[in-house]
Every structure is written in C-alpha cells, then in structure tokens.
C-alpha cells in the first residue's frame, strides 16, 4: 500500500482548534489521546476513547489525514490507506499542553475509565 496524498490533505498553516477534543470539551466528555486533523486543525479524541471524535470528524468531513496531538509524537495517519507516515511540521501548537493529564481533561475522567475504553 502506498500513501497517495491529495492537494489540501495537509495545511501546514492552520493552527489546532485548541488543547482538547472539541466535542468532548463541549459536552463535558473525556478522552484517552488526542488527534489533530492535518487539513483543518480540528482536535478530536482517538479511537480508544469512548466517543472516537477524531475518526467521526474524518468520516463527516472527508478530511483523511490526522497527526498525533500528544507531546513528543509527530506521526501522521492516512485513513484512506490505513498507513502511518512522516509529514511536515504543522502550525503550533503541535500537541496538547504537557500539563494536561492523560487521560483528560482533569476533573472529567471517571474512576473506571480503563473499563470504558475501546480496544
């Protein structure tokens, strides 16, 4: 399999939408890890998180490329090919604040959070 990026899949100039999952923040939810849309900057939660907003954003918008939004991780993923790859440096910030706990956000994670994760 090869990665066939399309024009517009990655916009290096667009900043992220914020420090946490847009939808979880709006509804008082929580996440395990965060993913950033490489096209529009939307930050959503990963597929192990209860609500899987990163993938739902891709399915709704057709934006196919994400980057990890975790400190120290720079990998990209293409939903079309199912492949990870190295990509360009995106506009800052490139991760959630290091002070933000994982899972997060602080005060919204239930005590039994591990039992609520998707495999």
WOTA-V443486 format. One record per pair of residues at least 6 apart in sequence whose ideal C-beta (glycine too) atoms are under 8 Angstrom apart, sorted by the first residue. I is the first residue (numbers start at 1). GAP is how many residues later the second one is. Records with the same first field share a line. If there is no record, write none. Layout:
I->GAP + GAP
//
This chain:
1->80 + 81 + 82
2->79 + 81
3->75 + 78 + 80 + 82
4->76 + 77
5->60 + 73
6->58
8->31
9->29 + 30 + 54 + 55 + 56 + 69
10->28 + 29 + 55 + 66 + 77 + 78 + 80
11->27 + 28 + 29 + 30
12->76 + 77 + 78 + 79
13->78
14->25 + 26 + 27 + 76 + 77
15->26 + 76 + 77 + 78
16->20 + 25 + 27 + 53 + 74 + 75 + 77 + 78
17->23 + 24 + 25 + 26
18->7 + 25
19->24 + 74 + 77 + 78 + 81
20->11 + 14 + 23 + 76 + 80 + 84 + 85
21->8 + 10 + 13 + 22 + 23 + 24 + 28 + 30 + 32 + 33
22->20 + 21 + 22 + 31
23->6 + 21 + 22 + 28 + 30 + 33
24->6 + 7 + 21 + 25 + 27 + 29 + 81 + 84
25->80
28->80
29->16 + 21 + 22 + 79
30->19 + 20 + 73 + 74 + 75 + 78 + 79 + 80 + 83
31->14 + 15 + 18 + 19 + 20 + 22 + 72 + 73 + 74
32->13 + 14 + 16 + 17 + 70 + 71 + 81 + 85
33->12 + 13 + 15 + 16 + 35 + 36 + 37 + 69 + 70
34->9 + 10 + 11 + 12 + 20 + 34 + 35 + 36 + 61 + 62
35->8 + 9 + 10 + 11 + 19 + 31 + 32 + 33 + 34 + 42
36->6 + 7 + 30 + 31 + 32 + 33 + 54
37->6 + 7 + 17 + 20 + 21 + 24 + 26 + 28 + 29
38->25 + 27 + 28 + 29 + 38 + 49 + 52
39->22 + 24 + 25 + 26
40->21 + 23
41->50
42->15 + 19 + 21
43->26 + 53
44->8 + 9 + 10 + 11 + 12 + 13
45->6 + 7 + 8 + 9
46->6 + 8
47->7 + 8 + 71
48->69 + 70 + 71
49->54 + 68 + 69
50->66 + 67 + 68
52->66
54->12
55->24
57->6
58->6 + 8 + 21
64->14 + 15 + 16
65->11 + 12 + 13 + 14 + 22
66->10 + 11 + 13
67->7 + 8 + 9 + 10 + 20 + 23 + 27
68->6 + 7 + 27
69->25 + 26 + 27
70->25 + 26 + 32
71->24 + 25 + 27
72->23
73->22
74->12 + 13 + 20
75->9 + 10 + 11
76->8 + 9 + 10 + 11
77->6 + 7 + 8
78->7
96->8
100->6
101->8
103->6 + 10
110->6
//
